Amino acid sequence: MSTLLPSVQIETAPNPAAAVIWLHGLGADGNDFAGLVPELDLAACLPIRFIFPHAPSIPVTLNNGYVMPAWYDILGTQLQRVEDDAGIRKSAAQVEALIADQVAKGIDASRIALAGFSQGCAMALHTGLRHANRLAGIMALSGYLPLADSVAQERSGANQATPIFMAHGVQDPMIVLNRAEASRDALVKLGYPVQWHTYPMPHSVHPQEIADISLFLKAVLK
């Protein structure tokens, strides 16, 4: 069995009965979103374990081969035209291992939510839609649907009705709004229940978004 990715873990109370696996963006690490946990105000929920894994460091082509934490390589600015299929699938296997570890610790898959920002958003969508068992929810923040042409063939029926929270900044210069909208539309066309939110922000997180994430997690992890 492969070694689990190192991660930052935070439990909202002892003996967690639910989990959120939250994937960071390009060049960041698991600490990036850990500070948000207190702001989510989840004290009324059942105890939750947050897992913020660190992506491995790899050379990123778009950044002149500079080695940085990344879930997959970015081969060019046309994200949907040239994608690192092998890298995305390798990271998906690592995320699947994190899910399996939580299940082994006694948390049912239906009590596990996948979340991600930017590249992490892409991985949460890619992995969640293909996961063999029903998940609690998927949070897709400031990102896009990768390998979109393969979803219809590879998706798992177990997560056809899994709630998907999608959020994007209308001023995002990194992943432009219409890229995210195209991903939303592709998911809706496939029948997924997408909750779409936009915020007046660039490639970042908005206070209202944090409040909306809190409501989403309270709904899917109740």
ChimeraX attribute file (.defattr): number of C-alpha atoms within 10 A of each C-alpha:
attribute: neighborCount
match mode: 1-to-1
recipient: residues
	/A:1	4
	/A:2	7
	/A:3	8
	/A:4	13
	/A:5	15
	/A:6	14
	/A:7	19
	/A:8	15
	/A:9	15
	/A:10	17
	/A:11	15
	/A:12	17
	/A:13	14
	/A:14	10
	/A:15	12
	/A:16	16
	/A:17	19
	/A:18	25
	/A:19	26
	/A:20	25
	/A:21	23
	/A:22	28
	/A:23	31
	/A:24	28
	/A:25	25
	/A:26	20
	/A:27	15
	/A:28	15
	/A:29	22
	/A:30	20
	/A:31	15
	/A:32	16
	/A:33	18
	/A:34	17
	/A:35	10
	/A:36	11
	/A:37	15
	/A:38	11
	/A:39	11
	/A:40	16
	/A:41	15
	/A:42	18
	/A:43	12
	/A:44	8
	/A:45	16
	/A:46	17
	/A:47	18
	/A:48	23
	/A:49	22
	/A:50	22
	/A:51	24
	/A:52	25
	/A:53	22
	/A:54	22
	/A:55	25
	/A:56	15
	/A:57	16
	/A:58	17
	/A:59	16
	/A:60	20
	/A:61	13
	/A:62	12
	/A:63	13
	/A:64	9
	/A:65	13
	/A:66	12
	/A:67	14
	/A:68	17
	/A:69	21
	/A:70	24
	/A:71	28
	/A:72	27
	/A:73	22
	/A:74	21
	/A:75	17
	/A:76	14
	/A:77	11
	/A:78	9
	/A:79	16
	/A:80	14
	/A:81	9
	/A:82	12
	/A:83	17
	/A:84	16
	/A:85	12
	/A:86	11
	/A:87	15
	/A:88	20
	/A:89	17
	/A:90	14
	/A:91	21
	/A:92	22
	/A:93	13
	/A:94	19
	/A:95	23
	/A:96	17
	/A:97	17
	/A:98	20
	/A:99	24
	/A:100	15
	/A:101	13
	/A:102	21
	/A:103	17
	/A:104	10
	/A:105	11
	/A:106	13
	/A:107	19
	/A:108	19
	/A:109	19
	/A:110	18
	/A:111	20
	/A:112	26
	/A:113	27
	/A:114	26
	/A:115	27
	/A:116	24
	/A:117	27
	/A:118	22
	/A:119	26
	/A:120	28
	/A:121	28
	/A:122	26
	/A:123	31
	/A:124	30
	/A:125	27
	/A:126	24
	/A:127	23
	/A:128	29
	/A:129	26
	/A:130	20
	/A:131	20
	/A:132	15
	/A:133	15
	/A:134	21
	/A:135	23
	/A:136	26
	/A:137	26
	/A:138	30
	/A:139	28
	/A:140	32
	/A:141	29
	/A:142	30
	/A:143	30
	/A:144	32
	/A:145	25
	/A:146	22
	/A:147	18
	/A:148	14
	/A:149	11
	/A:150	10
	/A:151	18
	/A:152	13
	/A:153	8
	/A:154	12
	/A:155	18
	/A:156	17
	/A:157	14
	/A:158	15
	/A:159	22
	/A:160	15
	/A:161	15
	/A:162	21
	/A:163	20
	/A:164	26
	/A:165	20
	/A:166	25
	/A:167	26
	/A:168	31
	/A:169	24
	/A:170	18
	/A:171	16
	/A:172	16
	/A:173	11
	/A:174	12
	/A:175	20
	/A:176	18
	/A:177	20
	/A:178	12
	/A:179	16
	/A:180	22
	/A:181	18
	/A:182	13
	/A:183	18
	/A:184	23
	/A:185	14
	/A:186	17
	/A:187	20
	/A:188	13
	/A:189	9
	/A:190	13
	/A:191	11
	/A:192	18
	/A:193	15
	/A:194	19
	/A:195	15
	/A:196	14
	/A:197	14
	/A:198	16
	/A:199	17
	/A:200	13
	/A:201	14
	/A:202	18
	/A:203	19
	/A:204	15
	/A:205	18
	/A:206	17
	/A:207	10
	/A:208	12
	/A:209	17
	/A:210	16
	/A:211	13
	/A:212	16
	/A:213	18
	/A:214	16
	/A:215	14
	/A:216	19
	/A:217	20
	/A:218	17
	/A:219	13
	/A:220	17
	/A:221	21
	/A:222	12
